[in-house]
């Protein structure tokens, strides 16, 4: 059981460090799809430490150290693990029965297909382009901060973003993609 003081300390540290942890993981992660798992592992480790050490007096640098270790650990141990379905075929039918009737499945399918197409398109680009898109659109990081993070000019960041967006628009208009 976790006491309230520990939860308060965790919330405080989480709020102070989340954006830095996320940026570090994105910039040092070889597969952007692993970002959420690694960030989650960082904060699970922090919570374990807070539960053991009630007088936690370490700061942001300590948490960034945890982050560096978790990135390395993730790729050392977890990345090569096979992905196994959590559900049996029988469970899939139960999940389908629980879907609400007011959801427009066709629209949801189109959105998912469009997003999948865009992600697949970005994965074929340079890794830096994928990371810039992720930071800009997912984390709402501004162009100046992205340029500082990757040590490239702001104009290069803009060039990557706008050129790739124009390529996507052209593909979509020509019918080579789905309905984006």
N, C-alpha and C positions, 0 to 999 in steps of 0.2 A: 504494500500500500504506500502511496506517495503522499506526504504531508503537504499542507497548503504553502508552507514556506519554500519548500523545494519547487513546487509548481510556479510560484511567483518568481523565483530566481531563474527558472528555466524560461518562462515567458519573457523576462527582461533580457536575458542573453540572446534568446531567439530573435527578438525584435531588433536588437542592436547589431546582430551579425548576419542575419539571413541574406541580405543583398550581397554582402561581400563573399559569403560562402557560395552562393549561387553563381556569382560571376567567376569565382575561382574554378569551380567545378566545370562550368561551361567552357572556359578557356583551356582547361587542362584535360578535358575528357575527349577520348578519341571517337566516341560514339554519343551523339547528343541525346539519343534515346535512353541512355543510362543515367542522365542527369538527376532525374527525380529519385531514383533508387539510391544514388550516392548521397544526395543531400539528406534523404531520410535516414540513412545509416549514420551520418554525422550527428544528427540530433538525437537519435536513439542512444548513441555512445555518450553524448553529453548528459542525457537524462540518467543513464546508468552511473556516471561519475557523480552527478549531483546527489543521487540516492545514497551513495557510499560516503561521500565527503560533504557533510552538512555545512562546513565552513569553507565553502568553495571561494577562493580568493583569486582565482586566475582570470585573466581577461580575454580580450578578443584574439590576441596572439596565440593563446593556448588553443582556442577553438579553431583557428586557422591551421594549427599544427594537426589537430584531429582531422580536419578536412583533407590536408595533404596525405595523411596516412590512409584515410578511407578511400581516396582516389586510387592510391597504389594498391591497397588491399583488394579493392573491387576487381581490378584487372588481373591481379595475381590469382585470386581464388574463384570469384563468382562468374567472371566473363565467359569462361569456357564451359560452364555448367550447361547441361541440356535443359531446354525449356519443356516442362511437362504440364499438361493441362490440369487445372485444378478441379475440373468437373468431369464426371463420367457422362456418357451419352444420355443416361436417364435424367441427370440433373439439368441438362440442356432443355429438355421438354418442360420441366418445372419452371425454369426461367422464362421460357416463351409464354407460358400460361399467365405469368404475373405481369406482363406488359400491359400498360394502360391502353384503353381504346381511343383516347383522345390524341394520341401521338400519330402524326402523319409519317408513317414508316418510309414512304417514297421520298419525301423531302429529307428525312434523316439519312437515308441511304445515299442520296445524291450528295449531301454535304460531306459525308464520310468518304465517298469515292473521290470527290474533288480535293479534299484535304490529303487523301492518300496519294493522289496524282501529284499534287504540289510537293509533298514531302519526297516522293520518289524522284521528281524533277530536281529538287535541291540536293538530294544525295548524290546525284551525278555530277554536280558542280564541285568546285574546290571546297575543301573542308572549311576554309575561312568564310566562304560565302554562306554556307549552312549556319555556321556559328553566328555570323553577323545578323542573319535573318532571325535566328532564335533569340538573340539578345534584344534586338530592336522590336520585334513583334510580340514575343512571349513575355519578356521581362520588362518591356517598356523602357529600356535603357536608351539614353539619347546618343546621337551620333558622335558628339564630342567625347563622351565617356567610352564608347566603343573604340574610337580611334586611339585613345590613351591606353586602353586595355591590351590592344593588339600592336601598339607602337607603329601605327600607320597613320597617314594623314586623313583628315575629315573628308577631303574630296575623294580619297580612295574608298572610304566607307560608303559615301553617297553613290559613287560610281558603281560599286558592287550591288547596292540595293536597287538603284533605278534601272541599271542595265538588265538585271535579272528579272525585275518586275515587268519591264517591257518585253522581254523574251516570253515570259509567262502569258502576258496579254496577247501577244501575237499567236502563240500556240493555241490559246483558247478561242480566239476569233476565227482561226483557220479550221477549227473543228478537229484539230489533232488531239485535243484534250477533252475533258468532260465539260460540265456546265458551270465553270467558275465565272 
